[in-house]
Amino acid sequence: SFPTRRSSDLSFGIPSYFLDPLNVQHGDLGLIRPQDVLFVCSTSGKTREAYEIIDLARNINVKTIIGLTSHPDSPIRDKVDLVIDMGEIIEAGHLGLAPTSSILVILAITDALALVCAKEKGLTKKQYSKFHHRGYLGSMARGDGKIL
């Protein structure tokens, strides 16, 4: 099993998991609840596991599924509730195949969404300091200059 929480999202008090699509088919689907928002990220949208997870989530009544994709003919476009189009992406490297540039675009989009959600929730520095009670970030959030 490979579920992990992204620390930046927990810093904002927004529980989230990374779900490996293969592990979702072998039990990790139990982490998803109907009220959750599922993001399916796939540049091409043509990887079987990427679009199968949508059907699996629908089977447990997940109401909101957002797809991040780049290819205009991505099959996930017709299966999700909302599409975030990443635009044309040219992968770095001499082969232009490994998901290098697309991973960075996905990371930038999801981090921006986390920032917007934190602002909409009204997250304060005081609340943030409770999630980052030690170290430099906690000190900056508290404004006390103490690294505990």
SEMI-652598 format. One record per residue (C-alpha): residue number from 1; residue in three letters; x negated, y, z negated. Coordinates in steps of 0.5 Angstrom, whole numbers. Each point is the difference from the previous one (the first is absolute). Example, Ala and Ser with C-alpha at 12.3 -4.5 7.8 and 13.67 -1.06 7.14 Angstrom:
2
(atom 1 ALA (-25 -9 -16))
(atom 2 SER (-2 7 2))
***
This chain:
148
(atom 1 SER (0 0 0))
(atom 2 PHE (-3 7 2))
(atom 3 PRO (5 5 -3))
(atom 4 THR (-3 6 -3))
(atom 5 ARG (2 7 -2))
(atom 6 ARG (-3 6 4))
(atom 7 SER (-3 4 -6))
(atom 8 SER (2 7 3))
(atom 9 ASP (7 -2 0))
(atom 10 LEU (0 -2 -7))
(atom 11 SER (-4 7 -1))
(atom 12 PHE (7 3 2))
(atom 13 GLY (4 -5 -4))
(atom 14 ILE (3 -3 6))
(atom 15 PRO (-1 -8 0))
(atom 16 SER (-2 -3 6))
(atom 17 TYR (-3 -6 3))
(atom 18 PHE (-4 -2 6))
(atom 19 LEU (3 -7 3))
(atom 20 ASP (-4 -4 4))
(atom 21 PRO (5 -2 5))
(atom 22 LEU (-2 -8 0))
(atom 23 ASN (0 0 -7))
(atom 24 VAL (7 3 0))
(atom 25 GLN (2 -6 4))
(atom 26 HIS (-3 -4 -6))
(atom 27 GLY (4 3 -6))
(atom 28 ASP (-2 7 -1))
(atom 29 LEU (6 2 3))
(atom 30 GLY (3 -1 -7))
(atom 31 LEU (-4 7 -1))
(atom 32 ILE (5 4 4))
(atom 33 ARG (7 2 -3))
(atom 34 PRO (6 2 5))
(atom 35 GLN (-1 8 -3))
(atom 36 ASP (-7 0 2))
(atom 37 VAL (-3 3 7))
(atom 38 LEU (-4 -4 4))
(atom 39 PHE (-5 3 4))
(atom 40 VAL (-2 -5 6))
(atom 41 CYS (-7 3 3))
(atom 42 SER (-2 -3 7))
(atom 43 THR (-3 4 5))
(atom 44 SER (2 -5 6))
(atom 45 GLY (6 -3 -4))
(atom 46 LYS (-1 -6 4))
(atom 47 THR (-3 -4 -6))
(atom 48 ARG (5 -6 -2))
(atom 49 GLU (-1 1 -7))
(atom 50 ALA (1 8 0))
(atom 51 TYR (7 -1 4))
(atom 52 GLU (2 -6 -4))
(atom 53 ILE (-1 3 -7))
(atom 54 ILE (6 5 2))
(atom 55 ASP (5 -6 1))
(atom 56 LEU (-3 -3 -6))
(atom 57 ALA (2 7 -4))
(atom 58 ARG (6 0 3))
(atom 59 ASN (2 -7 -2))
(atom 60 ILE (-1 3 -7))
(atom 61 ASN (4 6 1))
(atom 62 VAL (-5 5 0))
(atom 63 LYS (3 6 3))
(atom 64 THR (-5 5 2))
(atom 65 ILE (-6 -2 5))
(atom 66 ILE (-5 5 3))
(atom 67 GLY (-4 -2 5))
(atom 68 LEU (-7 3 2))
(atom 69 THR (-2 -2 7))
(atom 70 SER (-3 3 6))
(atom 71 HIS (2 -4 6))
(atom 72 PRO (6 3 4))
(atom 73 ASP (2 -8 1))
(atom 74 SER (-1 -2 -7))
(atom 75 PRO (5 -5 -2))
(atom 76 ILE (1 3 -7))
(atom 77 ARG (3 6 3))
(atom 78 ASP (6 -3 1))
(atom 79 LYS (0 -4 -7))
(atom 80 VAL (-1 6 -5))
(atom 81 ASP (4 6 -3))
(atom 82 LEU (-5 5 2))
(atom 83 VAL (-6 0 4))
(atom 84 ILE (-6 4 -1))
(atom 85 ASP (-4 1 6))
(atom 86 MET (-7 0 -1))
(atom 87 GLY (-1 2 7))
(atom 88 GLU (-5 -3 5))
(atom 89 ILE (-6 -2 -4))
(atom 90 ILE (-7 -2 3))
(atom 91 GLU (-4 -5 -4))
(atom 92 ALA (-7 2 -1))
(atom 93 GLY (-6 -5 2))
(atom 94 HIS (-2 -2 6))
(atom 95 LEU (5 -6 1))
(atom 96 GLY (6 5 -2))
(atom 97 LEU (3 -6 -4))
(atom 98 ALA (-1 0 -7))
(atom 99 PRO (5 4 -4))
(atom 100 THR (-4 6 -2))
(atom 101 SER (3 6 2))
(atom 102 SER (7 -3 -1))
(atom 103 ILE (-1 -2 -7))
(atom 104 LEU (-3 8 -2))
(atom 105 VAL (7 2 3))
(atom 106 ILE (4 -4 -4))
(atom 107 LEU (-4 2 -6))
(atom 108 ALA (1 7 1))
(atom 109 ILE (7 -1 2))
(atom 110 THR (2 -4 -6))
(atom 111 ASP (-4 5 -5))
(atom 112 ALA (3 6 3))
(atom 113 LEU (7 -3 -2))
(atom 114 ALA (-2 -2 -7))
(atom 115 LEU (-2 7 -1))
(atom 116 VAL (6 3 3))
(atom 117 CYS (4 -5 -5))
(atom 118 ALA (-4 2 -6))
(atom 119 LYS (2 7 2))
(atom 120 GLU (7 -2 1))
(atom 121 LYS (0 -3 -7))
(atom 122 GLY (-2 6 -3))
(atom 123 LEU (-7 -4 -3))
(atom 124 THR (-4 5 -4))
(atom 125 LYS (-7 0 -2))
(atom 126 LYS (2 -2 -7))
(atom 127 GLN (4 -6 2))
(atom 128 TYR (-6 -2 5))
(atom 129 SER (-5 1 -6))
(atom 130 LYS (4 -6 -3))
(atom 131 PHE (-1 -5 6))
(atom 132 HIS (-8 3 0))
(atom 133 HIS (-1 0 -7))
(atom 134 ARG (-8 -1 0))
(atom 135 GLY (-5 3 5))
(atom 136 TYR (-1 6 4))
(atom 137 LEU (7 0 3))
(atom 138 GLY (3 -1 -7))
(atom 139 SER (-4 6 -2))
(atom 140 MET (2 4 5))
(atom 141 ALA (7 -1 0))
(atom 142 ARG (0 1 -8))
(atom 143 GLY (-4 6 1))
(atom 144 ASP (-4 -1 -6))
(atom 145 GLY (-7 -2 3))
(atom 146 LYS (-1 -6 -4))
(atom 147 ILE (-1 -7 4))
(atom 148 LEU (2 -5 -5))
***
